[in-house]
Amino acid sequence: MGRHTNEGLVLARLVVVVLVSLGVVAEAGRAELLSAEEQLLLEETRPILQRSMVDRVNADKRATWKAALNSRLEKHTVKDFKRLCGTIMTPVPDLDSSSFPVLEPGRNDARGRTISPADLPESFDAREAWPHCRTISEILDQGHCGSCWAFGAVESLSDRFCIHGFENVTLSENDLLSCCGFECGYGCEGGYPFRAWQYFKRTGVVSATCDPYFDNVGCGHPGCSPVYDTPVCNKACVNDDLWAENKHFATSAYYLPSDPEALKLELYTNGPIELSFNVYEDFAHYTSGVYQHLYGDYMGGHAVKLVGWGVENGVDFWTVANSWNTEWGEKGYFRIVRGTNECGIETSAVAGIPFVQGGKRSRVAEMYRIVVSVKPLELLANLKPASGRQCLEMSMYHIFIG
Ligand SMILES: *[C@@H]1O[C@H](CO)[C@@H](O)[C@H](O)[C@H]1NC(C)=O
């Protein structure tokens, strides 16, 4: 074994020497040898969008989607794109319901009807099901910040406030991004979707009118370039509202089972869900159709919002809202193959139920705590206890920068 390694090393050195003498490395503009890190750096400074990828996908008979060079990612290098999508620290394991809360999906819809899987339609779109909820059909832009984990969570919770509480409110990604701190991960360098929902439950989240994205400094929607460090937590509204009174809470935070039927049931009854999946190079080139991964390297994990499902030319798909503005994909949305856990999209779905009282949320945190202990009994009954350590381990599996 050791002998092999030594031989390999000698051989590698020889190859390097030959390459150097051939001037290959010098051609790359470097006087000395490129280390593995430097090579990676060189690779990461090329544009993410490649004409060759577009041609390859569009010529592939297996492809149920079309590729193109979209303007949203035009100026993005591989490194920029990875920042949007991030890195999964360790592989996502099969979700084990004994180690953290996995909630059975909703059985009762927002109108109080009991729904069984057999009642579910062949296609569904949350934008049409709840047309009075403005936020469901909004497409946002996370800019150059790896905040997908916050967008997927805040967008889903905003929608759910309207669905469950008949309240149009756009909640604040900025509150989550800047004030959740290490509990949620690393701000613009990535975070844990599930921790975002725990923050909604524990701390609540203010509205975007109180705390706009990047405090409206250099980085409002759409886009935020070149300023993209994690914004500072101020805990003060930019308008006249009081921070503590503006908080909106969730009564629960849970994972859903890795089961497409469970995801459908939850979306149909409780509203949009935060999903996470693995992003490859070809995904950056998506422009229309039902995506399945075909080509390219792994770029990282990404969090998004599930809004519907359907069937096209015999292919089952999910309809998903991205946070890369409306020039990307199908006016900001994409569809992805459903039922086969494409790119891991059916594992690690997270959500929570908003706290609303008689159609109006409580404005007082203390009151919330009292009410929550008696209110969602049906939710608590299904909640599996999780120790802090197990939660920590879980979150290590689920770092998604996005
Ligand atoms: C939300 O706002 C839209 C207009 O933007 C309105 O049509 C709708 O009725 C509002 N929904 C609620 C629940 O207030």
The ligand as an SDF file (V2000), in Angstrom:
LIG
                    3D

 14 14  0  0  0  0  0  0  0  0999 V2000
  -54.4340   40.3440   -0.0080 C   0  0  0  0  0  0  0  0  0  0  0  0
  -54.1920   41.4110   -0.8980 O   0  0  0  0  0  0  0  0  0  0  0  0
  -54.8680   41.3170   -2.1440 C   0  0  0  0  0  0  0  0  0  0  0  0
  -54.4960   42.5300   -2.9680 C   0  0  0  0  0  0  0  0  0  0  0  0
  -53.1160   42.6590   -3.0740 O   0  0  0  0  0  0  0  0  0  0  0  0
  -56.3720   41.2520   -1.9240 C   0  0  0  0  0  0  0  0  0  0  0  0
  -57.0230   41.0750   -3.1550 O   0  0  0  0  0  0  0  0  0  0  0  0
  -56.7010   40.1020   -0.9810 C   0  0  0  0  0  0  0  0  0  0  0  0
  -58.0620   40.0920   -0.7030 O   0  0  0  0  0  0  0  0  0  0  0  0
  -55.8990   40.2100    0.2930 C   0  0  0  0  0  0  0  0  0  0  0  0
  -56.1360   39.0430    1.0970 N   0  0  0  0  0  0  0  0  0  0  0  0
  -56.4260   39.0870    2.3880 C   0  0  0  0  0  0  0  0  0  0  0  0
  -56.5560   37.7710    3.0510 C   0  0  0  0  0  0  0  0  0  0  0  0
  -56.5630   40.1150    2.9950 O   0  0  0  0  0  0  0  0  0  0  0  0
  1  2  1  0
  1 10  1  0
  2  3  1  0
  3  4  1  0
  3  6  1  0
  4  5  1  0
  6  7  1  0
  6  8  1  0
  8  9  1  0
  8 10  1  0
 10 11  1  0
 11 12  1  0
 12 13  1  0
 12 14  2  0
M  END
$$$$
